[in-house]
Amino acid sequence: MLTVTDLCCARGGLAVLTDVSFDVDAGKALILRGPNGIGKTTLLRTMAGLQPALAGSITYPEDEAAYASHADGIKSALTVTENLKFWADVHGLSDPTGLETALERFDLTDLRERLGGTLSAGQKRRLGLARLGVIGRKVLFLDEPTVSLDGFSVKLFADWLQNNHLAGGGVAVIATHIDLGIDAPELDLTPFKADPNAGGGSDEAFL
Ligand SMILES: Nc1ncnc2c1ncn2[C@@H]1O[C@H](COP(=O)(O)OP(=O)(O)OP(=O)(O)O)[C@@H](O)[C@H]1O
């Protein structure tokens, strides 16, 4: 479902990664590994179409991608339920069928009427991840999805990923430094580090 071929990407005008290639079949995940600064975020953003590639190609079904960064994207003045409806609406789903499931899987049912701004950091992160369950996107690019989560919540996320998203035919590429406990191959990006003198495009929008 996702094919990356000879991809080269850049940040701040400098090439970061070069000649990255892999496939991810429907129902599968790929874990991106590598030290801080190697280019995991850059690769995820490039694959999600948020910045241009320097070279190479990325293919997946049209309008199926979603990118989730470190930021939760929570609207403080909306309740938990309203936040999920808002994000579903942004993706063209005015009546999201997965809303109750997302609330349940991310242990948010009891918090459904709470304003987003009153949630703890971990609860906000759970709500940020629950968004993924209501937007109807099959190809997920996830950047450190478990930041701020305790062990119980990491397992909630891993279970949702495995039993809902992947079991439903989705794919996920996940940059993480922790063990999510899911059955997925890992790709260490260290060997793909680009020569910094190779040049690159401008990405001022993400400075
Ligand atoms: N705006 C910018 N201008 C210049 N260089 C940048 C900019 N943003 C990131 N970089 C550099 O690009 C490289 C790749 O950064 P990136 O955030 O993709 O790495 P990462 O593997 O996700 O790191 P981490 O594990 O710390 O999150 C790093 O060397 C970083 O310093």
The ligand as a Tripos MOL2 file, in Angstrom:
@<TRIPOS>MOLECULE
LIG
   31    33     1     0     0
SMALL
NO_CHARGES

@<TRIPOS>ATOM
      1 N1         14.6780   24.1530   10.4960 N.pl3     1 LIG1
      2 C1         15.8030   23.4960   10.4100 C.ar      1 LIG1
      3 N2         16.9130   24.0670    9.8840 N.ar      1 LIG1
      4 C2         18.0570   23.3880    9.8040 C.ar      1 LIG1
      5 N3         18.1920   22.1070   10.1990 N.ar      1 LIG1
      6 C3         17.1270   21.5070   10.7320 C.ar      1 LIG1
      7 C4         15.8870   22.1480   10.8560 C.ar      1 LIG1
      8 N4         15.0270   21.2990   11.4360 N.ar      1 LIG1
      9 C5         15.7160   20.1610   11.6480 C.ar      1 LIG1
     10 N5         16.9750   20.2860   11.2320 N.ar      1 LIG1
     11 C6         18.0210   19.2500   11.2710 C.3       1 LIG1
     12 O1         17.6250   18.2170   10.4020 O.3       1 LIG1
     13 C7         18.1170   16.9760   10.9180 C.3       1 LIG1
     14 C8         16.9820   15.9790   10.9700 C.3       1 LIG1
     15 O2         16.0350   16.4010   11.9530 O.3       1 LIG1
     16 P1         14.7960   15.4920   12.3260 P.3       1 LIG1
     17 O3         13.9290   16.2990   13.2380 O.co2     1 LIG1
     18 O4         14.1820   14.9710   11.0690 O.co2     1 LIG1
     19 O5         15.4900   14.2760   13.1100 O.3       1 LIG1
     20 P2         14.8390   13.1260   14.0170 P.3       1 LIG1
     21 O6         15.5110   11.8400   13.6350 O.co2     1 LIG1
     22 O7         13.3670   13.1590   13.9160 O.co2     1 LIG1
     23 O8         15.3180   13.5810   15.4600 O.3       1 LIG1
     24 P3         14.7320   13.2810   16.9300 P.3       1 LIG1
     25 O9         14.9140   11.8070   17.2210 O.co2     1 LIG1
     26 O10        15.5930   14.1530   17.7970 O.co2     1 LIG1
     27 O11        13.2750   13.7150   16.9370 O.co2     1 LIG1
     28 C9         18.7450   17.2710   12.2790 C.3       1 LIG1
     29 O12        20.1430   17.3200   12.1370 O.3       1 LIG1
     30 C10        18.1820   18.6410   12.6270 C.3       1 LIG1
     31 O13        19.0900   19.3860   13.4360 O.3       1 LIG1
@<TRIPOS>BOND
     1     1     2 1
     2     2     3 ar
     3     2     7 ar
     4     3     4 ar
     5     4     5 ar
     6     5     6 ar
     7     6     7 ar
     8     6    10 ar
     9     7     8 ar
    10     8     9 ar
    11     9    10 ar
    12    10    11 1
    13    11    12 1
    14    11    30 1
    15    12    13 1
    16    13    14 1
    17    13    28 1
    18    14    15 1
    19    15    16 1
    20    16    17 2
    21    16    18 1
    22    16    19 1
    23    19    20 1
    24    20    21 2
    25    20    22 1
    26    20    23 1
    27    23    24 1
    28    24    25 2
    29    24    26 1
    30    24    27 1
    31    28    29 1
    32    28    30 1
    33    30    31 1
@<TRIPOS>SUBSTRUCTURE
     1 LIG1         1 GROUP 0 **** ****
